[in-house]
């Protein structure tokens, strides 16, 4: 996926953005400096190497088990020669059946056999795989001995946090305003989600293949020309972000562990599966530079403080879905309400701080006045004495005059 820096108005040194493999395309820091094509090649090589190592390990463990079984049988035969004819016949029959099955599924029998056509052998192997994996699915899918469930929760949380990513940020060449393209996108999301309901690795791969074909059709309808690999991968990333498939990592690990290795290494199923693994790896390492955003905007979008501006209603075509228009209007309204709430919360915090400062200021002024003019408490005054209380000669005064009545 090229960065298209000139079209976005970014002026950088082009030599620093070239693919590390020297193919001439632009590299991406989220893909360790490789372009999308070289990244898929490197990832597929690593995946094939891992599958080959797992296959060799399984063969080595099988040989060791056979040697241990043969050794135990020989030791038991040396220690005790009293086996009954029935037990001896049963052991020989079991060994013969195991040898026959191994020969049937060995590489030499699949490639060099002239009696059974390769197509029939592959069909029979698919039937055996379907029977075995259907019976063992609940035991081998997301086992407790692995950290698959932890990875599922991590990628699900990561995709939910990236719900704000738009097709324009990923340079997705898909126009969902076209009804036919919108139907293809819905079908692609349905197929990638349906992958979790399948039990056979081949059926899960088939869901990924159908999803990828719907993506190619959507790109072809939008651009009126065949889609390229640089168009397919960002669109697949967008579909994964929009669909958020359940137990994504567990399904990828299940396919890697139990699917026929030849199916993963070759054919369109292996190609589409490798692209899905690349898309998940890109989502896990997605950062502001990958989306050509500033770190501040990326952090605000990830924290949910704000979201990118949606398309205004005036710019919608007359044929656009009314439900989609209303949804974007509601999102804009929620964004505006969120901004208003943030402003109100900031003003409320400021008012609370002002009240606390005013209260502290008044208390300090009162304390200063009390310290400057301390309160003095005086003793109570003595009670007033009677007017004649100090006159010691009261007893020498004449008696008071009595009123006299005169007859006229």
Residue pairs with C-beta under 8 A, 6 or more apart in sequence:
1 28
1 35
1 36
1 171
1 230
1 233
1 234
2 25
2 26
2 35
2 230
3 17
3 26
3 28
3 292
4 26
4 171
5 11
5 12
5 14
5 17
5 26
8 292
10 292
17 26
17 27
18 24
18 25
18 26
18 27
19 25
19 26
19 27
19 33
19 34
19 35
19 38
20 27
20 32
20 33
20 34
20 38
21 34
21 35
21 38
23 35
23 37
23 38
25 35
25 36
25 37
25 38
25 230
26 35
27 33
27 34
27 35
27 38
28 34
28 35
28 36
28 39
28 290
29 287
29 289
29 290
30 282
30 285
30 286
30 287
30 289
30 290
31 39
31 278
31 281
31 282
32 39
34 42
36 229
36 230
36 233
36 278
37 229
37 230
39 278
40 229
40 233
40 274
40 275
40 278
43 274
43 277
43 278
43 281
44 270
44 274
47 256
47 264
47 274
47 277
48 264
48 265
50 256
51 256
51 261
51 264
51 265
52 261
54 257
55 261
73 91
77 83
103 109
105 125
109 116
109 121
110 118
110 121
111 118
113 121
125 260
126 202
126 260
129 200
129 201
129 202
129 258
129 260
130 200
130 202
133 140
133 199
133 200
133 201
133 258
134 199
134 200
137 199
140 254
140 257
140 258
141 199
141 250
141 254
142 148
142 149
142 152
142 247
142 250
142 254
146 253
148 247
148 249
148 250
148 253
149 250
151 249
151 250
151 253
152 246
152 247
152 248
152 249
152 250
154 249
155 248
155 249
155 280
155 283
155 284
156 244
156 246
156 248
158 283
158 284
159 240
159 241
159 244
159 283
160 244
161 302
162 241
162 283
162 286
162 302
163 241
164 301
164 307
164 308
165 238
165 241
165 286
165 291
166 308
167 174
167 176
167 238
169 291
169 292
169 293
169 308
170 234
170 235
170 237
170 238
170 291
171 234
172 234
172 235
172 238
173 219
173 222
173 223
173 227
173 231
173 235
174 181
174 185
174 218
174 219
174 222
174 235
174 238
175 181
175 222
176 182
176 185
177 316
177 317
177 319
177 320
178 221
178 222
179 319
180 221
181 218
181 221
181 222
182 321
184 214
184 215
184 217
184 218
184 221
185 214
185 218
185 239
185 242
187 210
187 211
187 214
188 211
188 212
188 214
188 215
188 218
188 239
188 243
189 211
189 239
189 242
189 243
191 207
191 208
191 210
191 211
191 214
192 207
192 208
192 211
192 239
192 240
192 243
192 245
193 243
193 245
193 246
194 207
195 204
195 207
195 208
195 211
195 245
195 251
196 245
196 246
196 247
196 251
198 204
198 206
198 207
201 254
201 255
201 258
201 259
201 260
202 259
202 260
202 263
204 251
204 254
204 255
205 255
205 259
205 263
205 269
205 272
205 273
206 269
208 269
208 272
208 273
208 276
209 268
209 269
209 272
211 236
211 239
211 272
212 232
212 236
212 272
212 275
215 227
215 232
215 235
215 236
215 239
216 226
216 227
216 232
218 235
219 227
219 231
219 232
219 235
220 226
220 227
223 231
232 275
233 275
233 278
233 279
233 282
236 275
236 276
236 279
237 279
237 282
237 283
240 248
240 276
240 279
240 280
240 283
241 283
245 251
248 280
249 280
252 276
252 277
252 280
255 264
255 273
256 264
263 269
263 270
264 270
264 273
282 290
287 298
288 294
288 295
288 297
288 298
288 299
291 298
293 301
300 306
301 307
301 308
305 338
305 342
306 335
306 338
306 339
307 331
307 335
309 332
310 328
310 331
310 332
311 328
313 325
313 328
313 329
316 325
388 394
